[in-house]
Amino acid sequence: MKNVLFVSTMVFLLSLFLTNQAQAQDERGFIGGNSFNVIIPQGKLADTYTHGFGVYANFDYNFNKHFAARFDLGWNDLSGPETSYVDTLGLVHVNHPNMSLWEFTAGFKASVSVVYIEIRGGYYTGVNSWGFVPAVGLRIGRFDIQGNYAFVGDSQWFGGRIGFYWSK
C-alpha cells in the first residue's frame, strides 16, 4: 500500500508541476492531469487476472482546440483470484496472481466538441511488450471520461478512465 501511495503522489505532483508551467499559455501548449483507470482483462490475460486498477499522469500538447498530442505515464496493478493447494507434506500454499504494469505511451487526439477519439502507442512493463490503445472519451471542462481497449503483445484489456486536468 505504501508503494501505491508513493507512486500516486509522485504522478500527481509531476502533472501539477507541468500544468503550472503551462498556465500562461492559450489553447496551445501543455496541460496535465491525473486519472484513475479500471482494467477488465480480456483473452489470455483473463485466464490469470480478473481485474486491475491504475493511476496516471496525463499530458496533452494542444496544437489547437481540435488536435493534440497525448503522453501518458501510468502504473497499473492487475490481480486474480486466490488459489490454494496442499503439497505432499501437508503444507498449504496460497497463490495470489498479481502483476505491476508501467505504461509509457504517446499518441494523437482529435476532438469534436466534448467528444474525442485518440490512439496511443508505447511500451508496457510487466508484459514487456509494445502495444497500442484506441480510445473514445468525453472532456467536459476539466473532467475526462474515457473508454479504451489495449492491444499489448498477446495481452488485451478494456479500460475505463476518469481523469481531472489541472487547467482547461
N, C-alpha and C positions, 0 to 999 in steps of 0.2 A: 504494500500500500504506500510505503514511503517513496518508492520509485515512481508510482503513478502521480503522486502529489508533486514530486520534484519535476518530472517531465512536463506536467500540465502547467506548473508555474513558469518554467523556462520558456515554453512555447508562447504563453500569454505575454510575458514581458518582451520577448522578441518582436511579436506582432505589434504590440503597443508602441514600442520604440520606433519601429519603421513607419508606423502611421503618423506619429507625431512629427517625424521628419518631413512628411509629405503634406501636412495640413495646409501649408500656404499655397498649394497648387490649385488650379481649377479642375475641371473634369478630367484633364490629362494627368498622368502620373501614378505613383504607387499609392495604394490603400491596403491596409492589412486588417485582419480579423482572426477570430478563433472560432472553431467549430467542434461539435461533438458528433461522432459518427457511430451508427449501429450497423453491424455486419451480420448478414444471413448467408452462411456458406452454401455453395451450390456444387453439383457434380461430385468429383472425387474428394474434394475438401470437406463435403458434408458427411463423408463416411467417418471422419475422425472428430470434427468440430461441429458444434451445434449453433454457436453464437459468438459474437465479438463486439467490442466497442473500441472507439479510438478518440484521440484528441489531436487537433490540427492547428497549425498556423497557416493561414491562407493569405496570399499576397496577389493582388491584381495590379497590372500596369495598364491603365486605360489609355488607349490610343485616341479614342473619342467616346461619346456616350453609347455607341453600339458595339465596339470591338475592344477586346482586352486580351492581354497575355496573362496566364494563370501560373502561379507557382505554389505548390503545397509541400509542407513538411508535416508528416503525420506519424503518430505512434498508435498502433492497434494491438489489442490483446484478444486472441481467439481461445475459446475454451470448449471442451467437450464433456460428455458425461463421465462421471467417475465409475470406474470398474474395479473389482477386486477379485483376487483368486487366492487359493490356498496351495502352497507348494508341497512337495513330498515330505517335508519335515514338519508340516502343520502350521507353518508361518503364513500369516495373511499379508498379501501385498496389494497395495492400492495404487491404481494408475489414474491420474487425472490429466488428460492431454491439455497442454497449454502451449501457445506459440506467440511470441512477440514479433511484431512485423512493423518495421520502419518503412515509410513511403516517402520517396523523393520524386515528385512529379512536376511536369510543366506542360502547358498546352495553351489553347486559344478558346475564347468565349465570345459568342455573338448574342447580343441582347435585342429583343423587340419588346418595348415597353418594360414590364416587370418580369417577363418570361425570357429565359436564356437557354442556350444549348452550349455544350462545351465538350472538348476532347482533350484528355491529358495522357501523357505517356511518361514512363520513368522506371526507376529501379525499386524493387521491393526486397528488403532483407527478410529473413525467416523462410521464405520460399526461394530466395536467392535467384531471382529472375527479373527480366524486364517485362513490362506489361503496359496495357492501355486501358483507359476508363472513359467511355462515353457517358454523358450526364445531361439531365434536364433539370431546371430549377426555377424558383421564383425569388426575386430580390425585391423586397419591399422596404424602402428606407434603408436602415442599417441591418435588417434581418434577412437571412438567406435560408431557404429550404430547398434541398436538392435530393434527387434520386439518382443513383448511379449503378453501373454494373461493371465490375472489374474482370478483365481477362489477363491473368498473370501466370505465365508458364502453363502448367497443367491445372492451375487453380482458378476458380471463378467464385465471385460472391456478389450479392446485391448489397448495396449500401444506402442508408438513409442519413442525411446530414442536416443538422440545424446549426446555423452559424450567426455570428454577430460581427459586423465590420465596425471599426473604430472611427470611421468617417463616412460620409455619403459620397 
